């Protein structure tokens, strides 16, 4: 359908209107979305073993035959907001030993750098109500090299690159199909689905497309025996599948053409997996796989002409294309409709819907950025929106086991069992995940960062996510936020208040109700930090690994030996920043409710106490600031028998020493004009304790609160902006490159050796799949950019830094922020050779336009080359690039150096 002026005029507001109609996560336009996980096997939720090894308890090889307890997974799939009914893509190239129903990857025990997915797919487009979504999956035409990839990883050491699918030759000569999966909603409960597979190889190749429709198994566990049904029907020239569910009601899936309909049940094949005498049901989860690949004629129901199947819970429509010629495309169309279906499912309304939603998406994402940068923003946001997944987990049921299953192992009954102290945890919500495959569970600080780019396109969802983690069914009664599934009781940096401020400020019409809600909950969390992570009241904090995995020479989540205590530069600085963020929220709310003024005073006092401790006091008389090096370090201390305290700095220049830069906030003139009680109490405090004046600067009726005074800040920034230390061509490194040759450092009477590792981790600490000893990470870089913007806001062009250090070129703090943004953004933009730095030496960097058209958003980036590393679909916090590109505070054009 041509994009007429009328269509475009309607398109201008169409998606925004849908958003306004769907400000609740369960409102109609959000009822269906990309909530189906990319991986459910190998998660803690599915681990019912005595030893707690999730990867081996439910491995990939079990997934096709074993029913999941808490969720489902699939390729390029969708489900309802409750996770009951699922629609996904299965494929077979005629050579694979199993149907391709889910993405394959290596577990932590198999990968030489931790777990890693071995597939290629890209989320290419989307809108926040999921009225329009597109995903491209790249499927090899030769047998998928499952065993070969495992063998390659087993042979490889930690100093070698992670083996990838391209290393097996499976993608040589473009011998693959690109399967483009598109979803366009004609209405909230009327979804047009189009699968188009293109043969990019030089020869004809067979392809079987099997879109699958199934219910999550909710009935086999002994807690709710109600069973939904799917019936496949071929009558009256139609192919359709009718779904009946007690909560969802009735849906009809229309399938175009005359595919073979195969019906089975989403039940475990106990005979195949566990050697039992018989299965509890005739048909099992792997029935379609066994029928198509294994040629087992009894494995599932086959619906003949003018027939209707017996009820099942999993159905596939089997389309066989043999062969597909080189360059040829084949298309399959489906339509999912509430009720009895659509009278003309594949008539003109189908294509009209696809065209209309595409035009509306184009209008929704329209920007004044140049096309290359606009494409990065659109892809980043599309991937971010695809990270929304249904997450269901009731910890008490998981710990106790299910009535219809074997008794829970005794190891679950003791107080040291994983998540045993989180029995209250009971969630069934759509949550933004860090990554579709490697991290198919939420992480507290990841989610906070996600909300910042989300606020650009879907502020209602961003606010709902921030509030969700503070709800009583997630937040611990003691105020702790759940960290992540492997250990809810671990600790992530407290960035929730910062994210709430960013989301609040991003809207033209300020939502004070949201701000007040999140503030009240975060008061509990702040108290938890103060009571649990400042053991002796010294205002120097512990926190554990704080999301930065292996950044230290020792495992910071483990207790130290010999009564030593680790007082962390980053934990202390995060808490200083947390105090300032809560102060800013309280000040904003105090403009409309004076009762918040007292609370704002409490947080400024807490900040100043932390700031003072960071310089000279603390349990050992030593703060995190080191005057000799002009940098901040972790400190280890212990109390000696004579009562004295011994302490020593951990002299490793890493991101933990840059986090203090983040603890700064501007008190704008309106604070002193509109809130006289706060201003008066602050003046009284500074008069009474003049030593605290160093943490406050005044100018133009306002003030700047900062953990580092100007002299210290300049010294830290001189290291941060030094290309021989932290400043890389692609952002700020997580460890100083001055440690390239390695260093030995004494920590608690023991010598430890570590050094700068710009790429993949060489240590197994925290599984080895994430590395903070040199790579560039987007979340901390985005925070450093924001800190420089805060400094610029206060000094208004009067604060200059040398950039790079020793270059004799001086810029304002705002221009330094712009330069960091330029370096970060350049990761995803073609260089003079047409290659993106983030593609590195992977197959994505080849000259083929089939690879170059797709941007990959990785977990982190090589500190020297910029190559993307770690999880390859982390359009969670790496989607912050969209926020950096669209930030209107730049003093020059993003992408052009201001240095």
C-alpha positions in Angstrom: 0.0 0.0 0.0 1.6 3.4 -1.0 2.4 5.7 1.9 0.1 8.6 1.0 -0.1 11.9 2.7 -3.2 10.7 4.5 -1.4 7.6 5.8 1.6 9.6 7.0 -0.6 12.2 8.7 -2.4 9.4 10.6 0.9 7.8 11.3 2.2 10.8 13.1 0.2 10.1 16.3 -0.9 6.5 15.9 1.7 4.8 18.1 1.6 7.7 20.7 -2.2 7.3 20.8 -1.8 3.6 21.5 0.7 4.4 24.2 -1.7 6.8 25.8 -4.4 4.1 25.8 -2.0 1.5 27.3 -0.2 3.2 30.2 -0.7 0.0 32.2 1.6 -3.0 31.4 -1.5 -5.2 31.1 -3.6 -2.8 28.9 -4.9 -4.2 25.6 -2.1 -3.0 23.3 0.5 -4.5 25.6 -1.4 -7.8 26.1 0.8 -9.5 23.4 4.5 -8.8 23.0 8.0 -10.3 22.7 7.6 -11.7 26.2 8.7 -15.2 25.3 12.3 -15.8 26.6 15.2 -16.6 24.3 16.3 -19.2 26.9 14.6 -20.9 29.8 16.9 -24.0 30.2 19.9 -23.5 32.4 18.2 -21.0 34.6 18.0 -21.1 38.4 14.2 -21.3 38.2 14.4 -24.6 36.4 17.1 -26.0 38.7 15.7 -28.6 41.1 19.0 -30.4 41.7 20.5 -31.0 45.1 23.8 -29.3 44.2 22.4 -26.2 42.7 24.2 -26.4 39.3 21.5 -24.9 37.1 23.5 -25.4 33.8 23.8 -29.2 34.2 20.5 -29.6 36.0 18.5 -28.6 32.9 20.8 -28.6 29.9 20.1 -27.6 26.3 19.8 -31.3 25.3 16.9 -31.7 27.7 15.0 -28.6 26.5 13.2 -30.2 23.5 11.9 -33.1 25.5 11.3 -31.7 29.0 8.5 -29.4 30.2 9.6 -26.1 31.8 8.2 -25.3 35.2 8.3 -21.5 35.2 8.4 -20.2 31.6 9.0 -21.0 27.9 11.5 -20.1 25.3 11.6 -20.0 21.5 13.0 -18.3 18.4 11.6 -14.8 17.5 8.5 -15.6 19.5 5.7 -13.8 21.3 3.4 -14.6 24.1 0.6 -13.0 26.2 1.5 -10.8 29.1 0.8 -13.7 31.5 3.1 -16.1 29.7 0.3 -18.7 29.0 0.1 -18.9 25.2 3.1 -18.8 23.0 3.9 -18.5 19.3 7.4 -19.1 18.0 9.4 -20.2 15.0 10.9 -23.7 14.5 13.0 -24.7 11.4 14.7 -27.6 9.9 17.2 -27.7 7.1 16.9 -31.4 6.4 20.3 -32.1 7.9 20.1 -31.1 11.6 19.7 -33.9 14.2 16.9 -31.9 15.9 14.4 -29.2 15.0 15.8 -25.7 15.5 13.3 -24.6 18.1 15.6 -22.5 20.4 18.9 -20.8 20.3 22.0 -22.9 21.1 24.8 -21.8 23.3 27.5 -23.0 25.6 27.1 -23.2 29.3 29.5 -21.8 31.8 31.3 -25.1 32.1 31.7 -25.5 28.4 32.7 -22.0 27.2 36.3 -20.9 27.6 35.1 -17.5 28.6 31.8 -18.4 30.3 28.4 -19.0 28.7 28.0 -17.8 25.2 25.2 -18.1 22.5 26.3 -19.5 19.2 23.6 -18.1 16.9 23.0 -15.0 14.9 19.9 -12.9 15.0 19.0 -9.2 15.2 16.0 -7.3 16.3 15.6 -4.9 13.4 12.6 -2.8 14.3 9.8 -2.3 16.8 7.4 0.1 18.6 6.8 0.2 22.4 3.2 -1.2 22.2 4.6 -4.0 20.0 2.1 -3.0 17.3 5.1 -3.6 14.9 8.1 -5.8 15.4 10.7 -7.4 13.2 13.5 -10.0 13.9 16.0 -11.6 11.5 17.3 -15.0 12.3 20.2 -16.5 10.3 19.9 -20.3 9.9 22.8 -22.4 8.5 22.0 -24.7 5.6 24.5 -27.4 6.7 24.1 -29.4 9.8 24.3 -27.2 12.8 27.7 -27.9 14.5 26.5 -28.5 18.0 29.3 -31.0 18.9 32.0 -29.2 17.0 31.3 -25.9 18.9 31.5 -27.8 22.3 34.8 -29.5 21.3 36.3 -26.2 20.1 35.5 -24.5 23.4 36.8 -27.4 25.4 40.1 -27.2 23.6 40.4 -23.5 23.8 42.1 -21.8 26.8 41.3 -18.5 28.4 43.9 -16.7 26.4 42.2 -17.7 23.2 39.2 -16.1 21.6 35.7 -17.5 22.2 35.0 -19.9 19.3 32.0 -18.7 17.2 29.6 -20.3 14.7 31.6 -18.8 11.8 34.8 -20.6 12.9 33.2 -24.0 12.0 32.6 -23.0 8.4 28.8 -23.3 8.8 28.3 -19.9 7.3 30.9 -20.1 4.5 29.8 -18.8 1.0 26.6 -17.4 2.7 25.1 -20.8 2.9 22.4 -19.7 5.2 18.8 -18.6 5.2 17.7 -15.3 6.6 14.4 -15.7 8.2 12.6 -12.4 8.7 9.8 -12.6 11.3 7.4 -9.7 11.4 4.5 -8.9 13.7 1.9 -6.2 12.9 -1.2 -5.8 15.2 -4.4 -5.0 13.4 -5.8 -4.6 16.9 -4.7 -5.4 20.5 -5.9 -9.0 20.0 -5.5 -9.4 16.2 -1.9 -10.0 15.1 -0.6 -10.5 11.6 2.5 -12.6 11.4 4.8 -12.9 8.4 7.8 -15.2 8.0 10.0 -14.7 5.0 13.0 -17.0 4.4 15.7 -16.0 1.8 18.4 -18.4 0.5 21.6 -16.4 0.4 23.7 -19.4 -0.6 25.0 -20.3 -4.1 23.0 -23.6 -4.4 19.4 -24.7 -3.9 18.7 -25.8 -0.4 15.7 -27.4 1.5 13.9 -25.5 4.3 11.1 -26.6 6.6 9.3 -23.8 8.4 7.3 -24.9 11.4 5.6 -22.0 13.3 4.6 -23.4 16.7 1.7 -22.6 19.0 1.7 -23.9 22.5 0.6 -23.4 26.1 3.0 -23.2 29.0 2.6 -26.3 31.2 0.8 -25.1 34.3 -1.0 -28.4 35.1 1.7 -31.0 35.7 3.0 -29.8 39.1 0.1 -30.6 41.4 -0.9 -27.0 42.2 -3.5 -26.3 39.4 -4.7 -29.3 37.3 -6.8 -27.2 34.9 -5.5 -28.0 31.4 -6.0 -25.6 28.4 -6.5 -27.1 24.9 -5.4 -26.6 21.4 -7.4 -28.1 18.5 -6.1 -28.1 14.9 -8.7 -28.0 12.2 -8.5 -28.4 8.4 -12.2 -28.0 7.5 -13.8 -25.8 4.9 -10.5 -25.1 3.2 -9.0 -23.4 6.3 -6.1 -24.4 8.4 -6.6 -23.1 11.9 -5.8 -23.8 15.5 -8.2 -23.0 18.3 -6.9 -22.2 21.8 -9.0 -22.4 24.9 -7.7 -21.1 28.2 -9.5 -20.4 31.4 -8.0 -17.0 31.9 -7.3 -15.9 28.3 -10.5 -17.2 26.8 -10.5 -18.3 23.1 -8.0 -17.5 20.4 -7.8 -18.7 16.8 -4.5 -19.0 14.9 -5.1 -19.0 11.1 -2.3 -20.5 9.0 -2.2 -19.7 5.3 -2.0 -22.4 2.6 -2.1 -26.2 3.2 0.7 -27.0 5.7 0.5 -30.3 7.6 -0.8 -29.7 11.1 1.0 -31.6 13.9 -0.4 -31.8 17.4 1.3 -33.0 20.6 1.4 -32.1 24.3 3.8 -29.9 26.2 4.7 -32.8 28.5 8.1 -34.3 29.5 9.3 -37.4 27.7 10.3 -39.2 30.8 11.1 -42.4 29.0 13.6 -40.7 26.7 15.2 -38.6 29.5 15.0 -40.6 32.6 14.4 -44.2 31.4 11.0 -44.7 33.1 8.7 -47.4 31.9 6.1 -45.2 30.3 5.2 -41.5 29.9 2.2 -40.1 31.8 0.8 -38.9 28.4 0.7 -40.4 25.0 2.3 -37.4 23.3 5.2 -35.4 24.6 7.0 -32.1 24.1 9.4 -33.5 21.5 6.6 -35.2 19.5 6.9 -32.8 16.6 10.6 -33.1 16.5 10.4 -36.9 16.5 7.8 -36.9 13.8 9.6 -34.5 11.4 13.3 -35.3 12.0 13.0 -38.8 13.5 10.3 -40.1 11.2 8.4 -41.5 14.1 4.8 -41.8 12.7 3.4 -42.3 16.2 5.0 -39.3 17.9 2.2 -36.8 17.4 -1.2 -36.4 15.8 -1.3 -35.6 12.1 -4.4 -33.7 11.1 -5.7 -35.0 7.8 -8.0 -33.2 5.2 -11.4 -32.0 6.6 -10.5 -33.2 10.1 -10.2 -31.8 13.6 -7.6 -33.1 16.1 -8.0 -34.3 19.6 -7.1 -31.7 22.1 -3.4 -31.0 22.6 -1.2 -28.3 24.1 1.4 -27.9 21.4 0.8 -27.6 17.6 3.0 -26.9 14.6 2.1 -26.0 11.0 4.7 -27.8 8.9 5.6 -26.0 5.6 8.1 -27.8 3.4 10.1 -26.0 0.7 12.4 -28.3 -1.1 14.4 -26.7 -2.6 14.6 -23.0 -2.2 16.6 -21.6 -5.1 19.6 -19.2 -4.6 18.3 -15.7 -4.0 14.7 -17.0 -3.7 12.4 -16.1 -0.8 9.5 -18.1 0.6 6.8 -16.6 2.8 4.5 -18.0 5.4 1.6 -16.0 6.9 -0.3 -16.5 10.1 -3.0 -14.5 11.9 -3.7 -14.7 15.6 -7.2 -13.4 16.5 -9.2 -13.5 19.7 -12.4 -15.5 19.5 -13.4 -17.6 16.6 -11.1 -15.9 14.1 -11.2 -13.7 11.1 -13.5 -14.1 8.2 -10.9 -13.0 5.7 -7.6 -13.5 7.6 -5.3 -13.2 4.6 -7.4 -10.7 2.6 -6.4 -7.1 1.9 -6.6 -6.2 5.6 -3.5 -8.3 6.3 -1.1 -6.4 4.0 -2.8 -3.1 4.8 -2.0 -3.7 8.5 1.6 -4.5 7.7 2.1 -1.4 5.6 0.2 0.9 8.0 2.2 -0.3 11.1 5.5 0.1 9.2 4.6 3.6 8.2 3.6 4.4 11.8 6.9 3.0 13.1 8.8 5.2 10.6 7.0 8.2 11.9 7.3 7.3 15.5 11.1 6.9 15.2 11.6 10.0 12.9 14.5 12.1 14.1 16.7 15.0 12.9 19.8 12.8 13.3 21.8 11.9 10.2 20.7 8.5 8.8 23.6 6.5 10.1 23.1 7.7 13.7 19.3 7.5 13.4 19.7 3.8 12.4 21.8 3.1 15.5 19.1 4.7 17.7 16.3 2.8 16.1 18.1 -0.6 16.2 19.1 0.0 19.9 15.6 0.9 20.9 14.2 -2.1 18.9 16.5 -4.5 20.7 15.7 -2.8 24.1 12.0 -3.2 23.5 12.6 -6.9 22.7 14.2 -7.5 26.1 10.8 -7.3 27.7 10.1 -10.8 28.9 7.6 -12.5 31.1 9.2 -13.5 34.3 7.5 -15.9 36.7 9.1 -17.2 39.9 7.6 -18.0 43.3 10.6 -18.8 45.5 8.7 -20.5 48.3 7.2 -23.0 45.8 10.6 -23.5 44.2 12.3 -24.1 47.5 9.6 -26.5 48.8 9.1 -28.4 45.5 5.8 -29.3 43.9 3.2 -31.8 45.2 3.2 -33.8 41.9 6.9 -33.9 41.6 9.7 -35.7 43.6 10.3 -34.2 47.0 12.7 -31.2 47.2 16.2 -32.2 48.1 17.2 -31.7 51.7 19.8 -29.1 50.6 16.8 -26.8 49.9 15.7 -26.9 53.5 18.7 -25.3 55.2 19.2 -21.6 55.7 22.2 -21.5 53.3 20.3 -22.7 50.3 20.2 -20.4 47.3 17.7 -17.6 47.8 16.4 -19.3 51.0 16.0 -15.9 52.7 13.8 -14.7 49.8 10.7 -16.8 50.4 8.5 -13.8 50.0 9.6 -13.4 46.4 6.6 -14.0 44.1 6.6 -12.4 40.7 4.7 -12.9 37.4 5.4 -9.7 35.4 6.9 -8.5 32.2 10.4 -7.3 33.1 13.2 -5.8 31.0 16.0 -8.4 30.9 19.7 -7.6 30.3 20.0 -10.0 27.4 17.6 -12.4 25.7 19.8 -15.4 26.0 22.7 -15.1 28.4 20.8 -13.1 31.0 17.1 -14.2 30.7 16.4 -12.8 34.2 16.4 -9.3 35.5 19.3 -7.6 37.3 18.6 -4.6 39.5 21.2 -2.2 38.2 20.8 -3.3 34.6 17.1 -2.6 34.8 17.6 0.9 36.2 19.8 1.7 33.3 17.3 0.3 30.8 14.7 2.7 32.0 16.6 5.8 30.8 16.4 5.0 27.0 13.0 3.4 27.7 11.8 6.8 28.9 12.5 8.3 25.5 9.9 6.0 23.8 7.8 4.5 26.6 7.9 6.5 29.9 5.0 4.6 31.4 6.9 1.3 31.1 10.1 2.9 32.4 8.3 4.2 35.6 6.5 0.9 36.1 9.7 -1.0 36.0 11.4 1.2 38.6 8.4 0.8 40.9 8.2 -2.9 40.3 11.5 -3.8 41.8 10.4 -1.8 44.9 7.1 -3.7 45.3 6.7 -5.8 48.4 6.6 -9.0 46.4 10.1 -8.3 45.1 11.9 -6.0 47.6 12.9 -7.9 50.8 11.1 -6.9 53.9 14.4 -5.5 55.2 14.6 -3.1 52.3 17.1 -4.9 50.1 16.4 -4.9 46.3 16.8 -8.3 44.7 20.0 -8.4 42.7 19.6 -11.1 40.2 18.3 -14.7 40.0 21.5 -16.5 40.8 21.6 -14.8 44.2 18.9 -12.3 45.1 20.8 -11.4 48.2 23.9 -10.2 46.3 24.3 -6.5 45.8 24.2 -4.3 42.8 25.1 -0.5 42.9 22.2 1.6 44.2 21.4 3.5 40.9 17.6 3.3 41.3 17.2 6.8 42.5 19.4 8.2 39.7 17.3 6.4 37.1 14.1 7.6 38.7 15.4 11.2 38.5 16.4 10.7 34.8 13.0 9.3 33.9 11.2 12.0 35.9 13.1 14.8 34.2 12.7 13.4 30.7 8.9 14.1 30.7 7.6 17.6 29.9 4.7 17.0 32.3 6.3 16.0 35.6 4.9 12.9 37.3 5.4 13.8 41.0 3.1 10.9 42.1 5.6 8.5 40.5 8.6 10.3 42.1 7.0 10.2 45.5 6.1 6.5 45.2 9.6 5.4 44.3 11.1 7.8 46.9 9.2 6.2 49.8 10.3 2.7 48.8 13.9 3.8 48.3 14.0 5.2 51.9 13.7 1.6 53.0 16.5 0.5 50.7 18.8 3.3 51.8 18.3 2.3 55.4 19.2 -1.3 54.5 22.5 -0.1 53.0 23.3 2.0 56.0 22.5 -0.8 58.5 24.0 -3.7 56.6 26.9 -2.3 54.6 28.5 0.1 57.0 29.5 -2.4 59.7 31.1 -0.1 62.2 29.4 3.2 61.4 32.5 4.6 59.7 30.7 5.9 56.6 33.0 3.7 54.5 30.9 1.0 52.9 31.1 -2.5 51.8 29.0 -4.0 49.0 30.6 -7.0 47.5 31.3 -7.2 43.8 28.7 -4.5 43.1 28.2 -5.7 39.5 31.8 -5.2 38.5 32.7 -8.9 38.7 36.4 -9.4 38.6 37.6 -5.8 38.8 39.5 -6.3 42.0 42.5 -8.6 42.7 40.3 -10.6 45.1 36.7 -11.7 45.0 35.0 -8.9 46.7 31.9 -11.0 47.4 33.8 -13.4 49.6 34.6 -12.7 53.3 38.2 -11.7 53.8 40.6 -13.8 55.9 42.2 -12.9 59.2 39.5 -10.5 60.3 40.3 -8.1 57.5 37.5 -5.9 56.2 37.3 -4.4 52.7 36.1 -0.8 52.7 35.2 -0.1 49.1 35.8 3.1 47.2 33.0 2.4 44.8 30.5 1.3 47.5 31.3 4.4 49.5 31.0 6.6 46.4 27.8 4.9 45.3 26.3 5.7 48.7 27.4 9.3 48.5 25.8 9.6 45.1 22.7 7.7 46.4 22.4 10.3 49.2 22.6 13.1 46.7 20.0 11.6 44.4 17.5 11.1 47.3 18.2 14.6 48.4 17.4 15.9 44.9 14.1 13.9 44.8 13.2 15.2 48.3 13.9 18.8 47.2 11.8 18.4 44.1 8.9 17.0 46.1 9.4 19.7 48.8 8.4 22.4 46.2 4.9 21.1 46.5 4.9 19.5 50.0 7.0 21.1 52.7 7.1 17.9 54.7 9.9 16.6 52.4 12.2 19.5 53.3 13.4 17.8 56.5 14.2 14.6 54.6 16.2 16.5 52.1 18.3 17.9 55.0 18.8 14.4 56.3 20.3 13.2 53.0 22.6 16.2 52.6 23.9 15.6 56.1 24.5 11.9 55.2 26.3 12.9 52.0 28.6 15.2 53.9 29.4 12.6 56.5 30.4 10.1 53.8 32.4 12.8 52.0 34.3 13.6 55.2 35.0 9.9 55.9 36.3 9.4 52.3 39.1 11.9 52.9 40.6 11.2 56.2 38.6 9.2 58.8 37.0 5.7 58.6 37.8 2.7 60.7 41.5 2.9 60.2 42.0 6.6 60.1 42.4 6.3 56.3 39.8 7.3 53.7 39.5 6.1 50.1 41.4 9.2 48.9 45.1 8.7 48.4 47.0 12.0 48.3 50.2 10.5 46.9 48.6 9.0 43.8 45.8 11.5 43.5 43.3 8.7 43.2 40.7 6.7 45.2 41.3 3.2 46.3 39.6 0.4 48.2 41.0 0.0 51.7 41.5 -3.1 53.8 41.5 -2.8 57.5 41.5 -4.9 60.7 41.4 -4.2 64.4 44.5 -5.4 66.3 44.5 -7.0 69.7 45.6 -3.7 71.3 42.6 -2.0 69.9 44.4 -0.1 67.1 43.2 -0.4 63.6 45.6 -1.4 60.8 44.7 -0.3 57.2 46.2 -0.2 53.8 45.0 0.9 50.3 44.5 -1.6 47.5 46.6 0.3 44.9 44.9 -0.8 41.7 43.7 2.1 39.5 40.3 0.9 38.3 36.8 2.0 37.8 36.3 1.8 41.5 38.4 4.9 41.8 36.4 6.8 39.2 33.0 6.2 40.8 33.7 9.1 43.3 33.4 11.4 40.3 29.7 10.4 40.0 28.9 11.8 43.5 28.0 15.4 42.6 24.8 17.4 42.4 23.8 20.9 41.7 21.7 22.9 44.2 20.0 25.3 41.8 19.1 28.9 42.9 15.4 27.9 43.3 16.4 25.6 46.2 17.7 28.6 48.3 14.8 30.8 47.2 11.9 28.4 47.6 13.1 26.2 50.5 14.5 28.5 53.2 14.4 25.9 55.9 16.6 23.6 54.0 19.0 26.5 53.1 19.1 27.6 56.7 19.9 24.2 58.1 22.6 23.6 55.5 24.2 27.0 56.4 24.0 26.0 60.1 25.7 22.7 59.5 28.5 24.3 57.5 29.0 26.9 60.1 29.1 24.4 62.9 31.5 22.1 60.9 33.6 24.3 58.7 35.7 21.3 57.6 32.7 20.3 55.4 32.9 23.5 53.3 35.4 21.7 51.0 32.5 19.6 49.6 30.4 22.6 48.6 31.1 25.2 46.0 29.0 28.3 45.4 28.3 30.3 42.2 25.5 32.5 40.9 23.0 31.8 43.7 23.5 28.0 43.4 25.9 25.5 44.8 27.6 22.2 43.8 27.9 19.3 46.2 30.8 17.0 45.3 32.6 14.1 47.0 35.8 15.4 45.3 36.7 19.0 45.8 38.0 20.8 42.7 41.6 20.0 43.3 41.0 16.3 43.8 38.5 16.2 40.9 41.1 17.6 38.6 43.7 15.0 39.7 41.2 12.1 39.1 40.1 13.5 35.8 43.7 13.9 34.6 44.0 10.1 35.0 40.6 9.4 33.5 41.3 11.5 30.4 44.8 10.1 30.0 45.0 7.9 26.9 47.8 6.0 28.6 45.4 5.1 31.5 41.6 5.2 31.2 40.8 7.1 28.0 40.5 4.7 25.1 39.5 5.5 21.6 36.1 4.1 22.5 35.3 5.5 26.0 36.6 5.1 29.5 38.3 1.8 30.3 37.4 -0.1 33.5 41.1 -0.6 34.4 44.0 1.7 33.8 46.1 0.7 30.7 49.1 1.7 32.9 48.8 -1.8 34.3 49.4 -3.5 30.9 52.5 -5.2 32.3 50.6 -6.4 35.3 51.1 -5.5 39.0 51.5 -7.2 42.3 49.4 -5.8 45.1 49.2 -6.8 48.7 45.7 -7.3 50.1 45.3 -8.5 53.7 48.8 -9.9 54.0 48.6 -11.7 50.7 50.2 -10.9 47.4 48.0 -10.9 44.4 48.8 -10.3 40.7 46.5 -8.8 38.1 46.8 -6.6 35.1 45.1 -4.8 32.3 43.0 -7.2 30.1 41.3 -5.2 27.4 39.3 -8.1 26.0 37.8 -11.3 27.3 38.5 -12.3 30.9 41.5 -14.5 31.6 40.2 -15.3 35.1 37.4 -17.6 36.1 36.2 -15.2 38.8 32.4 -14.8 38.6 32.3 -17.5 35.8 34.7 -15.6 33.6 31.9 -14.4 31.2 32.3 -10.7 32.1 35.5 -8.7 32.4 36.0 -5.5 34.2 39.8 -5.5 34.0 40.1 -3.1 31.0 37.1 -3.2 28.6 34.7 -0.3 28.1 31.3 -0.7 29.7 28.4 1.6 28.7 26.6 2.0 32.1 29.6 3.5 33.9 30.6 5.5 30.9 27.1 7.0 30.6 27.2 7.9 34.3 30.6 9.6 33.8 29.2 11.6 30.9 26.3 12.6 33.2 28.7 13.7 35.9 30.7 15.9 33.4 27.4 17.4 32.3 26.6 18.2 36.0 30.0 19.9 36.4 29.3 21.9 33.2 25.8 22.9 34.5 27.3 24.4 37.6 30.5 26.0 36.2 28.8 27.2 32.9 32.0 26.8 30.8 34.4 27.9 33.4 35.7 24.5 34.4 38.4 23.3 31.9 40.2 20.0 31.6 43.1 18.9 29.4 41.8 16.4 26.9 43.7 14.2 26.3 45.9 14.6 29.3 49.3 16.2 28.4 48.0 17.3 25.0 47.9 21.0 26.0 44.4 21.2 24.5 41.8 22.4 27.0 38.0 22.0 26.8 35.1 22.6 29.1 33.5 19.8 31.1 30.6 19.8 28.7 32.9 19.4 25.7 34.7 16.6 27.5 31.3 14.9 27.9 30.7 15.4 24.2 34.0 13.8 23.3 33.3 10.8 25.4 29.9 10.5 23.7 31.6 10.7 20.3 34.0 7.9 21.2 31.2 5.7 22.5 28.9 6.3 19.6 31.7 5.7 17.1 31.7 2.0 18.2 28.6 1.5 16.1 29.4 3.7 13.1 31.4 2.7 10.0 35.0 4.0 10.0 36.8 5.0 6.8 37.0 1.4 5.7 33.3 0.9 6.3 33.8 -1.3 9.4 32.3 -0.7 12.8 34.9 -0.9 15.6 32.3 -3.0 17.6 32.4 -5.7 14.9 36.1 -6.3 15.6 37.5 -9.4 13.9 34.2 -11.3 14.0 32.4 -12.3 10.8 30.3 -9.2 11.2 33.3 -7.1 10.0 33.4 -8.8 6.6 32.8 -6.9 3.4 29.5 -8.6 2.8 26.5 -6.3 3.0 24.5 -9.2 4.5 26.6 -8.7 7.7 27.3 -5.0 7.5 23.6 -4.1 7.5 23.2 -5.4 11.1 24.5 -3.7 14.2 25.3 -5.8 17.2 25.0 -4.4 20.7 27.4 -6.3 23.0 27.7 -6.4 26.7 31.1 -4.6 26.8 33.9 -3.6 24.4 37.6 -4.2 24.0 39.5 -1.4 25.7 41.9 -1.1 22.8 40.1 -2.1 19.7 36.4 -1.5 20.6 35.4 -5.0 19.6 32.1 -6.1 21.2 32.5 -8.9 23.8 30.5 -10.9 26.3 26.8 -11.2 25.6 26.0 -10.3 22.0 22.4 -9.1 22.5 22.8 -6.8 25.4 20.6 -4.1 24.1 19.7 -3.6 27.7 22.2 -1.1 29.1 24.1 -0.8 25.8 20.9 0.7 24.5 22.1 3.8 26.5 23.7 4.7 23.2 20.3 5.9 22.1 20.1 8.3 25.0 23.6 9.6 24.3 22.8 10.2 20.7 19.6 12.1 21.4 20.8 14.1 24.4 20.1 17.8 23.6 22.8 19.1 25.9 25.6 18.5 23.5 27.7 21.6 22.8 28.5 20.3 19.3 27.3 17.7 16.8 27.6 14.2 18.2 30.0 12.2 16.0 32.3 15.2 15.4 35.2 15.8 17.8 35.0 19.0 19.8 38.6 18.6 20.9 
